[in-house]
Amino acid sequence: MDRGKFLLKRRTERGLSQADIANELGYSPQLISSWELSKSSPDLIVAGKYASLLGLDLDGFINCEVSKDNDICDNKQFDITKFALNLKTLRKKNNLLQSDIAKKISVNKKTVGSWENGTSTPTIANFVALCKLYKLSYNELYFAYIDEKNKKNKPLRKKRVFLPIILPSLITSAAVVTAAIIIPISIKNRKPVEIEHHYSEEYSFDSTGHWHVCIDEGYSHLRTEVVPHTYTDVVVNPTYELDGYTSHTCDICGYTFNDTPVSHLEHTYSTTYKYDEAHHWRECLDEGYEDLKAEYEEHIYSVVTTTATYEAPGKEVYTCAKCNHSYEVILPQLVHHYSDTWSKNETHHWHACTDEGFEDLYIDKGKHTFEKEITGSEAIYTCSGCSYSYTQTLPFEVLDLTDNDGDNIFVAGAFEDIHIYLLNKNDLDIDQIFIKIGYDSFDGYEHGFFTTSGGFVYPTDSTYAHLVLIKEHFDTQPSYANRDTYKFTITKIKSGSNIYDVPLKTFTIVSE
């Protein structure tokens, strides 16, 4: 199974999120996502803890399977110092040089040296290759389950150098010629004298080549195996987090330099915006980076206002200038305002609208309802609703009221003629005189009216129908007749179509 898919499956089965793994290992969720997508691999240092979080041992973690010893990572910790020492011990125990290891697993010698001094760790692929080389399980090599006894150090490398001597040649008779001839000492029955220099096992190098330097005191200037570098090139592709480059590593000494830099990858974001109530952003389109957001910022609104009127409500439409997110605020329909005081004319009253341009509107319009107050020769009429009032000067004043002969005023069920003395201030024609008639306690019935001809007339129109009932009442109730005392009050006088109030006076007539 693909390791990324296996890691994703185990994490899901354990109920963990990428953020949970990232927090435990001290990495970002994006890097965990990259491992699960097989875009990269975790380094060896965190492999044990990563395996423990997923309920695995290291064999199961690397082989992508759940093994029997899946709790081993919970009980052991990776020790880089011990791991580096064991790598060196294993190499020497197997009589191998760092260069031998480098060739067998296709890395450079310097890389092997960095593993053995603890400055770096192998990739998981190189770790697997080392386990195969030393015939160890992943758990055994990772947690240093090996015997460190019987350590052997391979003898240092030696070089043989012949000692030169200088012998003079023969001098000829013709000319003196001196020659220096370098020959090896060759003495019969004796071996050449050998001086054994010792050279470092590690390479020294500069930017052009590498060599082994003599470690004998006073001979540090001697070198052996001085050759130019032989490079293996590795192209490191850029990621979203790191720049890319080409790494050149010498296959022999491990000397490395980088060139051809390539800028890190740029994320691709949607050209359209997503948004919520408060913010908008452009979503990352790269797989595994869906949580990244570009241009994450608050909305920048412009407002279009439709003004509310007295006929319809208004609204404000807020629209973001970048993402077009919008919302509306309804403005209440306007309500007319009316004066608390009454407007009025001679016949009506109302509350007028106080809004500019709507002065013709009104509410509560109604006719006046007058209450009358007679004072002297004037009648003051005041509306009980709006207090509108007017004053009317009364044209009539009653001076006296008597019967015609001074005897019994009520004879044979009818009143005798009554003489009324009026002051007619404006010389108006008098058509009718309205009278209230009572007796003893004066109950105040409005009994009828006299005409100018002097006869007592009862109304026949419906307006004064109740007066007819009262007259009939007198006719059918003899007990109301023949009273000792009768009281008369003139209330109104009609002249033409106008009816005038009269200053009220009550006149008493005593029957004889």
C-alpha positions in Angstrom: 0.0 0.0 0.0 1.1 3.6 -0.7 2.6 4.9 2.6 0.6 8.2 2.4 -2.7 6.4 2.0 -1.7 4.0 4.9 -0.9 6.9 7.2 -4.2 8.6 6.3 -6.1 5.4 7.0 -4.4 4.8 10.3 -4.9 8.4 11.4 -8.6 8.2 10.6 -9.0 4.9 12.4 -7.4 6.4 15.5 -9.9 9.4 15.3 -7.1 12.0 14.9 -7.0 15.1 12.8 -4.0 16.4 10.8 -3.9 19.2 13.4 -3.7 16.7 16.2 -0.6 15.0 14.6 1.0 18.3 13.8 0.7 19.5 17.4 2.3 16.4 18.8 5.2 16.4 16.3 5.7 20.1 16.2 5.0 20.5 12.5 2.3 22.3 10.5 -0.9 20.5 9.3 0.1 21.3 5.7 3.3 19.2 6.2 1.2 16.3 7.6 -1.1 16.6 4.5 2.0 16.5 2.3 3.1 13.2 3.9 -0.4 11.7 3.5 -0.4 12.7 -0.2 3.0 11.0 -0.6 4.5 14.4 -1.7 7.2 14.0 0.9 8.2 11.7 3.8 8.7 12.3 7.5 12.3 12.4 8.7 13.7 9.5 10.7 13.8 11.3 14.0 10.0 11.7 14.2 9.2 8.4 12.6 9.1 6.6 16.0 6.8 9.1 17.6 4.6 9.3 14.5 4.3 5.5 14.5 3.4 5.6 18.2 0.6 8.1 17.5 -0.8 5.8 14.9 -0.5 2.7 17.1 2.4 1.1 15.2 5.9 -0.1 15.7 8.6 1.1 13.2 8.4 -2.2 11.1 4.6 -1.6 10.7 5.2 2.1 10.0 7.7 1.4 7.2 6.0 -1.7 5.8 2.6 -0.1 5.9 1.1 -2.9 8.0 0.0 -3.5 11.6 2.5 -5.8 13.3 2.4 -7.7 16.5 4.8 -5.5 18.4 2.8 -2.4 17.7 3.5 -1.0 21.2 7.3 -0.9 20.9 7.4 2.7 19.9 5.5 3.6 23.1 8.2 1.9 25.2 11.4 3.2 23.5 12.8 6.6 22.4 15.0 7.3 19.5 18.5 8.3 20.6 20.4 9.9 17.8 23.8 9.7 19.6 23.4 6.0 20.3 22.1 5.5 16.7 25.2 7.3 15.2 27.6 5.2 17.4 26.0 2.0 16.3 26.2 2.9 12.7 29.9 3.4 13.1 30.3 0.2 15.1 28.4 -1.9 12.6 30.5 -0.5 9.7 33.8 -1.3 11.4 32.6 -4.7 12.6 31.9 -5.5 9.0 35.4 -4.2 7.9 33.8 -1.5 5.7 34.9 2.1 5.0 32.6 5.0 4.8 33.2 5.1 1.1 32.1 1.4 0.9 28.8 2.2 2.6 28.4 5.2 0.3 28.7 3.1 -2.8 26.4 0.3 -1.6 23.5 2.6 -0.8 24.2 5.3 -3.5 25.1 8.2 -1.3 28.3 10.2 -0.9 30.9 9.5 1.8 30.4 12.8 3.5 26.7 11.9 4.1 27.7 8.6 5.7 30.1 10.5 7.9 27.4 13.0 9.0 25.2 10.0 10.0 28.0 8.5 12.1 28.8 11.8 13.9 25.1 12.5 14.6 24.8 15.7 12.6 22.1 14.2 10.4 20.0 11.1 10.0 19.3 8.9 6.9 16.1 9.3 5.0 13.6 6.5 5.5 14.7 5.0 2.1 18.4 5.1 3.1 17.5 3.7 6.6 15.8 0.7 4.9 18.9 0.2 2.7 21.1 0.2 5.9 18.8 -2.4 7.6 19.1 -4.7 4.5 22.9 -4.2 4.4 23.4 -5.1 8.1 20.5 -7.7 8.0 18.6 -6.0 10.9 15.0 -5.3 11.5 13.9 -1.6 11.4 13.1 -1.7 15.1 16.6 -3.2 15.9 18.6 -0.6 14.0 16.3 2.4 15.0 16.4 1.6 18.7 20.0 0.3 18.7 19.2 -3.3 19.5 22.6 -4.6 18.6 25.6 -5.9 20.5 28.4 -3.3 20.8 31.0 -5.7 22.1 34.0 -6.9 20.2 34.4 -3.6 18.4 37.1 -3.7 15.8 38.9 -0.8 14.3 40.2 -1.4 10.8 44.0 -0.7 10.6 44.9 2.7 9.3 45.9 2.8 5.6 49.7 2.8 4.9 51.8 3.9 1.9 55.3 2.7 1.0 57.9 5.3 -0.2 61.4 4.4 -1.5 64.3 6.5 -0.1 66.3 8.1 -3.1 70.0 8.8 -3.0 72.2 10.9 -5.3 75.4 9.4 -6.8 78.0 11.4 -8.7 78.9 10.2 -12.3 82.3 9.8 -13.8 84.2 12.9 -15.1 85.2 12.6 -18.7 88.6 13.9 -20.0 87.0 16.2 -22.5 84.7 18.1 -20.2 83.6 18.2 -16.6 80.1 17.0 -16.4 78.3 16.5 -13.2 75.1 14.5 -13.2 72.8 13.6 -10.5 71.3 10.2 -10.9 68.5 9.1 -8.7 68.5 5.4 -8.3 67.1 3.2 -5.6 69.6 1.7 -3.2 70.3 -1.8 -4.2 72.6 -3.6 -1.9 73.1 -7.2 -2.5 71.2 -9.4 -0.1 69.3 -6.4 1.5 65.7 -5.1 1.0 64.9 -1.5 0.3 64.4 0.7 3.3 60.7 1.6 3.6 59.2 4.6 5.5 55.5 4.0 6.2 53.5 7.2 6.3 50.0 7.2 7.7 47.1 9.0 6.0 43.7 10.0 7.3 40.9 7.8 6.4 38.7 10.8 5.9 39.0 12.9 2.8 40.1 16.5 2.8 38.8 18.6 -0.1 38.4 22.0 -1.6 36.2 23.2 -4.5 38.3 21.5 -7.1 39.3 18.1 -5.7 39.9 15.8 -2.7 42.8 13.8 -1.1 44.0 12.0 2.0 46.4 14.1 4.1 49.4 12.6 5.9 48.8 12.5 9.7 52.5 11.8 10.6 54.0 14.7 12.6 55.9 17.0 10.3 54.5 15.5 7.1 51.1 17.2 7.0 52.1 18.5 3.6 52.0 15.1 2.0 48.9 14.0 0.2 47.7 10.9 -1.6 44.9 10.1 -4.0 44.6 13.7 -5.1 41.9 13.7 -7.8 39.2 16.0 -9.0 35.7 15.6 -7.7 33.3 13.3 -9.4 29.8 14.6 -9.0 26.3 13.2 -8.8 23.7 15.8 -9.4 20.4 15.8 -7.6 17.6 18.2 -8.5 15.7 19.3 -5.5 12.3 20.5 -6.7 10.9 23.6 -5.1 7.9 23.3 -2.7 5.4 25.8 -1.5 7.6 26.3 1.6 11.2 26.0 0.2 13.1 27.1 -2.9 14.4 24.4 -5.2 18.0 24.0 -6.4 20.5 21.5 -7.9 22.8 19.8 -5.5 26.2 18.6 -6.7 27.8 16.0 -4.4 31.1 14.3 -5.0 30.7 10.5 -5.1 34.0 10.0 -3.3 34.5 12.6 -0.6 31.0 14.0 -0.1 31.9 17.6 -0.9 28.6 19.3 -1.9 27.6 22.6 -3.3 24.3 23.9 -4.6 23.4 26.1 -7.6 20.6 26.8 -10.1 18.2 28.1 -7.5 14.5 27.9 -8.3 12.0 30.0 -6.4 9.5 28.2 -4.2 6.1 27.3 -5.7 3.4 29.9 -5.6 -0.1 28.8 -4.5 -2.9 29.1 -7.0 -6.0 30.8 -5.7 -9.6 31.1 -7.1 -10.3 34.2 -9.1 -13.7 34.4 -7.4 -14.4 35.3 -3.8 -16.0 33.3 -1.1 -17.5 35.1 1.8 -19.5 35.0 5.1 -21.3 37.8 6.9 -18.1 39.6 7.9 -15.2 38.7 5.5 -14.4 37.6 2.0 -11.4 35.7 0.6 -10.0 33.7 -2.3 -9.7 30.0 -1.7 -6.5 28.0 -2.4 -7.0 25.5 -5.3 -3.9 23.4 -4.5 -4.6 19.9 -3.2 -4.0 19.6 0.5 -3.9 23.4 1.0 -7.7 24.1 0.9 -7.5 25.9 4.2 -5.3 28.6 2.9 -6.9 31.9 2.1 -5.7 34.9 0.1 -7.0 38.5 0.6 -8.9 37.5 3.7 -10.4 40.8 4.8 -13.5 42.5 6.0 -16.1 43.6 3.5 -15.8 47.1 2.0 -19.4 48.2 1.5 -21.0 50.9 -0.8 -24.5 51.9 0.0 -27.5 52.6 -2.4 -30.4 54.2 -0.5 -34.0 54.2 -1.7 -35.7 56.9 0.5 -38.8 56.0 2.4 -41.9 58.0 1.5 -45.4 58.4 3.1 -46.7 55.9 0.5 -44.0 53.1 0.7 -41.1 52.0 2.8 -37.5 52.6 1.7 -34.3 50.5 1.9 -30.5 50.6 2.1 -28.7 48.1 -0.1 -25.1 47.4 1.1 -22.8 45.8 -1.5 -19.2 44.8 -1.0 -17.0 46.4 -3.7 -14.8 43.2 -4.0 -17.0 40.1 -3.5 -20.5 41.5 -4.3 -21.9 40.2 -1.0 -24.9 42.3 -0.2 -27.7 42.7 2.3 -30.6 45.1 2.7 -31.9 47.2 5.6 -35.6 48.2 5.3 -36.4 51.8 6.1 -39.9 52.3 7.7 -42.5 54.0 5.7 -42.9 57.7 6.8 -45.8 58.5 9.1 -47.6 61.9 8.9 -47.5 64.1 12.0 -50.5 66.1 13.1 -50.9 69.0 15.3 -52.1 68.5 18.9 -54.2 71.7 18.7 -57.4 72.0 16.7 -57.8 73.9 13.5 -61.4 75.2 13.0 -63.8 77.3 11.1 -67.4 78.4 11.8 -68.8 74.9 11.2 -66.0 72.3 11.8 -62.8 71.5 13.6 -59.8 69.1 12.7 -56.2 68.3 13.4 -54.0 69.6 10.6 -50.9 67.8 9.2 -47.6 69.5 10.2 -45.4 67.8 7.5 -44.1 70.3 4.9 -46.0 70.0 1.7 -48.9 68.1 3.3 -50.7 71.0 5.0 -54.0 70.0 3.3 -54.1 66.7 5.1 -56.2 66.4 8.3 -57.7 63.9 10.7 -60.5 63.9 13.3 -62.6 66.4 11.3 -66.1 67.0 12.7 -68.9 69.5 13.2 -68.9 71.7 16.2 -71.0 70.6 19.2 -72.0 73.8 20.9 -72.8 74.5 24.5 -74.8 77.7 25.1 -74.4 80.2 27.9 -76.8 83.2 28.0 -75.4 86.3 29.8 -77.6 89.3 29.9 -78.6 90.1 26.3 -75.9 87.9 24.8 -75.7 84.2 24.1 -72.2 82.6 24.0 -71.9 79.4 22.0 -68.8 77.3 22.7 -67.8 74.0 21.0 -67.3 71.3 23.6 -64.6 69.6 21.3 -62.3 72.4 20.1 -63.5 75.4 22.3 -64.4 77.4 19.2 -67.0 80.0 20.3 -69.0 82.9 19.0 -71.3 85.4 20.7 -74.8 86.3 19.5 -76.5 89.5 20.7 -80.1 88.6 21.5 -82.6 90.9 19.6 -85.5 90.2 22.0 -86.1 90.7 25.7 -89.3 89.6 27.5 -90.6 92.3 29.7 -93.8 90.7 31.1 -96.2 87.8 30.7 -99.9 87.9 32.0 -103.2 86.3 31.4 -105.9 88.2 29.6 -108.3 88.8 32.5 -106.4 88.0 35.6 -108.6 85.1 36.7 -108.2 81.4 36.3 -105.7 81.0 33.5 -106.6 77.3 32.8 -110.3 77.0 31.8 -112.1 74.0 30.3 -108.9 72.1 29.6 -107.1 75.0 27.8 -105.1 78.0 28.6 -106.7 81.5 28.1 -105.0 84.1 26.1 -101.6 85.1 27.4 -100.3 88.6 26.9 -96.5 88.7 26.4 -94.7 92.0 26.4 -91.5 91.9 24.3 -88.7 94.4 23.7 -88.1 94.0 19.9 -84.7 95.6 19.5 -84.4 95.2 15.7 -88.0 95.4 14.8 -88.1 91.8 13.5 -91.1 90.0 12.4 -92.2 87.5 15.1 -93.6 84.3 13.8 -93.5 82.0 16.8 -92.8 82.2 20.6 -91.6 79.1 22.4 -92.7 78.7 26.0 -92.0 76.3 28.9 -95.0 75.8 31.2 -94.9 74.4 34.7 -96.8 74.4 37.9 -96.0 74.5 41.6 -92.5 72.9 41.5 -92.1 73.9 37.9 -91.2 70.7 36.1 -90.0 72.6 33.0 -91.9 71.0 30.2 -91.7 72.9 26.9 -95.4 72.9 26.2 -95.9 74.8 23.0 -95.7 78.1 21.3 -97.9 81.1 20.4 -98.3 82.6 17.0 -98.4 86.3 16.3 -102.1 86.0 15.8 -102.4 85.4 19.5 -103.7 81.8 19.4 -101.9 79.0 21.0 -100.6 76.6 18.3 -99.2 73.1 18.7 -96.6 71.9 16.2 -97.5 69.3 13.7 -94.0 68.7 12.2 -91.9 65.8 13.5 -89.3 68.2 15.0 -91.7 69.3 17.7 -93.7 66.0 18.0 -92.9 65.7 21.7 -94.8 68.9 22.4 -97.9 67.4 21.1 -97.5 64.5 23.5 -97.2 66.9 26.4 -100.4 68.7 25.3 -102.3 65.5 25.1 -100.9 64.7 28.5 -102.5 67.8 29.9 -105.8 67.0 28.2 -105.9 63.5 29.6 -104.6 64.3 33.1 -107.2 66.6 34.7 -105.1 66.5 37.9 -102.6 68.8 36.1 -105.4 71.4 35.6 -106.7 74.0 37.9 -103.4 74.5 39.7 -103.1 77.4 41.9 -99.9 78.6 40.4 -98.5 78.3 36.9 -95.0 79.3 35.7 -94.1 80.4 32.3 -90.7 80.9 30.6 -90.1 82.3 27.1 -87.2 80.3 25.7 -86.9 81.1 22.0 -88.5 83.4 19.4 -88.6 82.5 15.7 -88.4 85.2 13.1 -88.4 84.0 9.5 -85.9 81.1 9.3 -84.0 82.3 12.3 -84.6 81.2 15.9 -83.3 83.4 18.6 -82.6 82.6 22.2 -84.2 84.9 24.8 -82.7 85.9 28.1 -84.5 83.6 30.5 -87.1 84.9 32.8 -89.7 82.9 34.6 -93.2 84.5 35.2 -95.7 83.2 37.8 -99.4 83.5 37.4 -101.7 82.7 40.3 -105.2 81.5 39.5 -107.9 83.5 41.3 
